[in-house]
Amino acid sequence: MSEQNIDKLEACLINLRDVFRRHQMVIKGKYNVSTVEMDIIQLIAIDGQKKMKDIGESFNIKFSTLTSIVDKIEGQKLVKRVNSKTDRRSVYLTITPKGQALYENYKNYIHVIALLMQRTITPENFDIFVSEFEKITSKSATLNASAHT
């Protein structure tokens, strides 16, 4: 791939990132949440009920900081704490209908972007694009690790 195409790809990725950020800003304003709060809600919406300890580790957040974050989003009725039935020390977070609505709003926007891409790319090239994009995203952990060395 030529250097010119690399430059074009970089510009496209930055543009796409900005598109998602603008929509995130709309959702953050509508629901009065920060980026970290939104990420926690999305994690629970995708993975289901999670231990607070595991959420803290996923985002590299101290437990005391996580407690403050959860206090806020629980107060907004976006998530709910659930005590473990087997271990009283463990507290789980589960998503509420309002939290699910936040996630669905964001997910629907991503769906609109995907449909736009599908309409823009020929069917043959779209299948290739999706296949190659899956390869890239499956290696995202490796990409993130190597980008910080």
N, C-alpha and C positions, 0 to 999 in steps of 0.2 A: 504494500500500500504506500502510496507516495506521501511525502511530508505534507503536501497541500491537503490531501484527504484526511490526514490525522488532524490537521488544524480545523477542518470543516467538522469532523466528528466531535472534537473538543467543544467547538462553538455550539453544536446541536445539543450535546449533553448538558452544557451550562444553561442553555435556553430551556430545555426540558425540566431541569432542576428548578428554574425560576417559575415555570408554569405550576409545578407542584407546590412550591413555597407560597405562591399567591393564593392558591386555593386553601392551603393550610391556614393562612392568615385569616381567611374568611371564616373557616370553621372555628379557629381559636377565638375570634371575635364573637361569633354567635354563641359559643358555649363558655366563653371566658376561661380558657385553659391555656397553659403554657405548652411548649413543644414537648417537654418531658412528660407532662401529664397526658398529653395526647398520645404519646408513644406507649405509655403504660396501658392506657385504655385500649389501644390497638392490639397490644400484646395479649391482653386478656380476651379480647373479642376473637382473636385468631386461635389462641391456644386453649382457651377455657380457663377455669378457675386455677389460680396460681398461688403458691405460698409467697408471702411478702418477702421472706428471706431470698427466695429464688429471683423475684423481681429486682430486688436490690442488687443482687449479683449480676443479673443480666445487663443492668444499666450502670453498674459500678457506682452505686449510690449508697452512702452510709445509711444504716437503719434509721437513725434519728432524722435524717433529712427525708427519707422515704416516708416516715410516719407523718411528717408535716405535709408532704405532697398528698398523701392518701387522705389525711384529715380534710383537706380542701376539696378534693374530687368526690369524697364520700359525702361531704356536706352539700355538694351540688347534685347529689343523687345520681352520679355517673358510675360509681362502683359501690360495692357493699362488702364490708368485712364479714367473714364467716369463721367462727372458731372451729378448730378441728375437733371431731368427735373422739378421736383416739389420742391426741396429744394436746393438752390444754395450752401448751406454750406456742403452738403453731397457729398462725392466723392466715387465712386465705383471702384473696380478693376475687370477687366475681363481678361480672358486668351487670348493670341494671338495664332496663328497657331504654332509659334516656342515654346511657353510655353506648348501647347498641345502636341507637339512632345516630349518634355522632359518628361512630365507625361506618355505618351504612352510608352516610352522607359522603364521607371521604372515599369509600370503596366505589360508590356510584360514579364519582368524578373520575376515578382511575378507569372505570369501565368505559366512560365516554371517550377518554383519551385513547384507549385500546381500539375502540370502534373507529375513531378518526384515523388511526394508523392503518387499520384494516382497509378502510375505504381509499386511502392514499396509495397503498402499495398493491401491485398486481397480486392475484391469488397465489401464483407460484412463488413469487418473491416473498410474500407474507409468510408462507409456511417455512421458508428458509430463514427469514428474519426471526420468527418465533423460536425455531430450533437453535439458532446461533445465540439468541438472547438468553435462552435457558442455560446454555453452556457458560455464558459470561456470568450470569447471576449465581450459578451453582459454585462458581469459584470466587464469589465476592469476599469470603473470609480471607482467602489467600491474597486477593487484591488489596484488601484493607490492611493486612499485616505487612505486606511488602511496601505499601505506600508510606509507611511510617518509619522505615529503616534508613 
